[in-house]
Amino acid sequence: MASTSDHPGERAAQDPVKLIGIRDTPLSVDEVFRAVGDDASGGTALFVGTVRNHDGGADVAELGYSCHPSAEAEMRRIAEKVAAEFPVRALAAVHRVGDLRIGDLAVVVAVSCPHRGEAFEACRRLIDDLKHEVPIWKHQRFADGTEEWVGAC
């Protein structure tokens, strides 16, 4: 019997980036989950970022996301970097722009790998790097009438 490291399913896929997008319409967890389906994956990690009703001790009334025209290309660059660092079988990431309400989905990312630990690590790296490096900005409007811009990079 061959060792598990010799099996093609234990390695990264040739083209693991299945879905990357910036959307001005509601996001779908099901779409992202389906995009990372892979028969060789034993673990799939999914992260869903939602609009919460508070930030920094203040009540958030609403917010909007905007992005630089290069945002989607930057998302792809980061996705490819994560896929090169982990044995990713499939990866997907979508981010919402425009005006969002409390509870709306702002970002959905998922990663499938041969094993759960790799999937968790790769998914965390993906969302952390997207949040820090992709030029997407959040404009928060608070219940007290104040507002602030929060930049991703």
Secondary structure, DSSP 8 states (H G I E B T S, - for coil): ---GGGSGGGS--SS-EEEEEEESS---HHHHHHHT--TT-SEEEEEEEE--SEETTEEEEEEEEEE-TTHHHHHHHHHHHHHHHTT-SEEEEEEE-EEE-TT-EEEEEEEEESSHHHHHHHHHHHHHHHHHHS-EEEEEEETTS-EEEEE--
